Amino acid sequence: METTQRNTEHISDLFEKMGGAVTDGFPAIHSPVSHTEAGTPYLRAPGVVMLARPQTNVAGLAGFLEGFDPDLNFPEYVNDPTPLPDSSQLCKTAGQLCYASFGPRRTTNENAAAYIGRLTSAGHGSVLEHANFSFLLYGISRSVTHELVRHRAGVGFSQISQRYVSGSVLRFVERPEYTEDAELHRLFEERADRAAAEYEEMAGRLLEYQEGGNTMLSADYKTDARKKVQQTARSLLPNETEAPMVFTGNVRALRHIVEMRADAHAESEIRNLAVRLFLCLREADHILFGDYVLDTLPDGTHTVATEHRKA
Ligand SMILES: Cc1cc2nc3c(=O)[nH]c(=O)nc-3n(C[C@H](O)[C@H](O)[C@H](O)COP(=O)(O)OP(=O)(O)OC[C@H]3O[C@@H](n4cnc5c(N)ncnc54)[C@H](O)[C@@H]3O)c2cc1C
């Protein structure tokens, strides 16, 4: 119990240390923007903003529960005095429907953590698929998002299109390994400036080529014409280019992603993202994400793990 308490405090401390804040029930860890001397914008850490979380209407069950034998006392289910995060409540109610566990002998909300623990330890994770969370993710590089989109089950992605946006929104992401060393940092800034300048130069040259009548670049509509220039010019952008997205996952998928990507063996940039995602999820629901233990590696970075992997 003491260890659990310490771990919970440790997790909340890290959320705050990373600049995390909860506004109207929505946790976020923002990431500041820096600029090179030439003015090229870049970020050094992922920004994670929870955009959507479940809202559960337990009272709505009343009309259904009242339709059973009054001796079963089902309607009292909606009067449980212990409030739960809506996401936990949704998953617990879904699980309890399976066995019509609405009567007085059911697991009450007071013991929701043990109930969810039984599901995750037994691998009965399908009820966790009801609760979805959506995030804005920014300050993440193209190489990180390439790894994240390998997760297919239970997730949705909407990512910035380098075909549709111009160089005016180009930003870069500095790897944590570069930030402490002056020379590596200088080289990163030099590369970011160079990539931004080369992109502008290439887009300009392609535009001239297009206006000169090149058939591969020509298009009937202005948007299509711009897209053809941008889809070609983007080929020179490095993996360090920022690639923000809106990302949605159900709790079963999110748990799996945290387990795979906040693991010590995961690549350090995606691990940093997964740890921040976890911290926001844990702030939002201390029950569905209550079995995870946060650890600090000798290099000062963090990992998250649970004994109930892959619910
Ligand atoms: C440390 C690390 C190193 C990696 N290295 C490489 C690498 O070198 N090269 C590389 O290509 N990838 C690599 N990957 C990516 C990895 O192989 C997976 O593609 C990625 O982690 C997605 O996870 P997932 O397969 O569990 O899929 P998810 O989409 O997250 O699916 C969750 C679970 O649903 C089930 N599932 C999903 N889709 C299917 C399906 N079509 N059929 C049956 N079951 C399904 C599986 O049980 C799966 O585990 C690496 C990942 C990690 C974490």
The ligand as an SDF file (V2000), in Angstrom:
LIG
                    3D

 53 58  0  0  0  0  0  0  0  0999 V2000
   11.0090   -1.6300  -29.2900 C   0  0  0  0  0  0  0  0  0  0  0  0
   10.3210   -1.8140  -30.6280 C   0  0  0  0  0  0  0  0  0  0  0  0
   11.0670   -2.0970  -31.7480 C   0  0  0  0  0  0  0  0  0  0  0  0
   10.4510   -2.2630  -32.9970 C   0  0  0  0  0  0  0  0  0  0  0  0
   11.2230   -2.5300  -34.1010 N   0  0  0  0  0  0  0  0  0  0  0  0
   10.6440   -2.6830  -35.3230 C   0  0  0  0  0  0  0  0  0  0  0  0
   11.4070   -2.9510  -36.5080 C   0  0  0  0  0  0  0  0  0  0  0  0
   12.6290   -3.0550  -36.4440 O   0  0  0  0  0  0  0  0  0  0  0  0
   10.7610   -3.0440  -37.6870 N   0  0  0  0  0  0  0  0  0  0  0  0
    9.4030   -2.9650  -37.7850 C   0  0  0  0  0  0  0  0  0  0  0  0
    8.8650   -3.0880  -38.8880 O   0  0  0  0  0  0  0  0  0  0  0  0
    8.6490   -2.7100  -36.6950 N   0  0  0  0  0  0  0  0  0  0  0  0
    9.2290   -2.5710  -35.4780 C   0  0  0  0  0  0  0  0  0  0  0  0
    8.4600   -2.2950  -34.3730 N   0  0  0  0  0  0  0  0  0  0  0  0
    7.0070   -2.1620  -34.5460 C   0  0  0  0  0  0  0  0  0  0  0  0
    6.2520   -3.4410  -34.1150 C   0  0  0  0  0  0  0  0  0  0  0  0
    6.6680   -4.5430  -34.8580 O   0  0  0  0  0  0  0  0  0  0  0  0
    4.7300   -3.2460  -34.2660 C   0  0  0  0  0  0  0  0  0  0  0  0
    4.4260   -3.0460  -35.6280 O   0  0  0  0  0  0  0  0  0  0  0  0
    4.2010   -2.0690  -33.4970 C   0  0  0  0  0  0  0  0  0  0  0  0
    4.7380   -2.0370  -32.1990 O   0  0  0  0  0  0  0  0  0  0  0  0
    2.6720   -2.1590  -33.4340 C   0  0  0  0  0  0  0  0  0  0  0  0
    2.2810   -3.0540  -32.4160 O   0  0  0  0  0  0  0  0  0  0  0  0
    1.2770   -4.2800  -32.6180 P   0  0  0  0  0  0  0  0  0  0  0  0
    1.7640   -5.1700  -33.7010 O   0  0  0  0  0  0  0  0  0  0  0  0
    1.0890   -4.8850  -31.2730 O   0  0  0  0  0  0  0  0  0  0  0  0
   -0.0070   -3.6200  -33.2260 O   0  0  0  0  0  0  0  0  0  0  0  0
   -1.3080   -2.8760  -32.6830 P   0  0  0  0  0  0  0  0  0  0  0  0
   -1.9760   -2.3120  -33.8700 O   0  0  0  0  0  0  0  0  0  0  0  0
   -0.9700   -1.9510  -31.5600 O   0  0  0  0  0  0  0  0  0  0  0  0
   -2.2540   -4.0190  -32.2100 O   0  0  0  0  0  0  0  0  0  0  0  0
   -2.4940   -4.4210  -30.8900 C   0  0  0  0  0  0  0  0  0  0  0  0
   -2.6830   -5.9320  -30.9100 C   0  0  0  0  0  0  0  0  0  0  0  0
   -3.8230   -6.2710  -31.6960 O   0  0  0  0  0  0  0  0  0  0  0  0
   -3.5700   -7.4970  -32.3930 C   0  0  0  0  0  0  0  0  0  0  0  0
   -3.5660   -7.2140  -33.8520 N   0  0  0  0  0  0  0  0  0  0  0  0
   -3.4910   -6.0050  -34.4550 C   0  0  0  0  0  0  0  0  0  0  0  0
   -3.5520   -6.1280  -35.7890 N   0  0  0  0  0  0  0  0  0  0  0  0
   -3.6720   -7.4550  -36.0350 C   0  0  0  0  0  0  0  0  0  0  0  0
   -3.7420   -8.2120  -37.2230 C   0  0  0  0  0  0  0  0  0  0  0  0
   -3.7260   -7.6410  -38.4110 N   0  0  0  0  0  0  0  0  0  0  0  0
   -3.8460   -9.5370  -37.1040 N   0  0  0  0  0  0  0  0  0  0  0  0
   -3.8830  -10.1520  -35.8970 C   0  0  0  0  0  0  0  0  0  0  0  0
   -3.7810   -9.4730  -34.7190 N   0  0  0  0  0  0  0  0  0  0  0  0
   -3.6830   -8.1530  -34.7950 C   0  0  0  0  0  0  0  0  0  0  0  0
   -2.2030   -7.9750  -31.9480 C   0  0  0  0  0  0  0  0  0  0  0  0
   -2.3550   -8.8390  -30.8480 O   0  0  0  0  0  0  0  0  0  0  0  0
   -1.5170   -6.6950  -31.5360 C   0  0  0  0  0  0  0  0  0  0  0  0
   -0.4500   -6.8620  -30.6210 O   0  0  0  0  0  0  0  0  0  0  0  0
    9.0350   -2.1290  -33.1160 C   0  0  0  0  0  0  0  0  0  0  0  0
    8.2850   -1.8440  -31.9710 C   0  0  0  0  0  0  0  0  0  0  0  0
    8.9080   -1.6900  -30.7450 C   0  0  0  0  0  0  0  0  0  0  0  0
    8.0580   -1.3490  -29.5400 C   0  0  0  0  0  0  0  0  0  0  0  0
  1  2  1  0
  2  3  1  0
  2 52  2  0
  3  4  2  0
  4  5  1  0
  4 50  1  0
  5  6  2  0
  6  7  1  0
  6 13  1  0
  7  8  2  0
  7  9  1  0
  9 10  1  0
 10 11  2  0
 10 12  1  0
 12 13  2  0
 13 14  1  0
 14 15  1  0
 14 50  1  0
 15 16  1  0
 16 17  1  0
 16 18  1  0
 18 19  1  0
 18 20  1  0
 20 21  1  0
 20 22  1  0
 22 23  1  0
 23 24  1  0
 24 25  2  0
 24 26  1  0
 24 27  1  0
 27 28  1  0
 28 29  2  0
 28 30  1  0
 28 31  1  0
 31 32  1  0
 32 33  1  0
 33 34  1  0
 33 48  1  0
 34 35  1  0
 35 36  1  0
 35 46  1  0
 36 37  1  0
 36 45  1  0
 37 38  2  0
 38 39  1  0
 39 40  1  0
 39 45  2  0
 40 41  1  0
 40 42  2  0
 42 43  1  0
 43 44  2  0
 44 45  1  0
 46 47  1  0
 46 48  1  0
 48 49  1  0
 50 51  2  0
 51 52  1  0
 52 53  1  0
M  END
$$$$
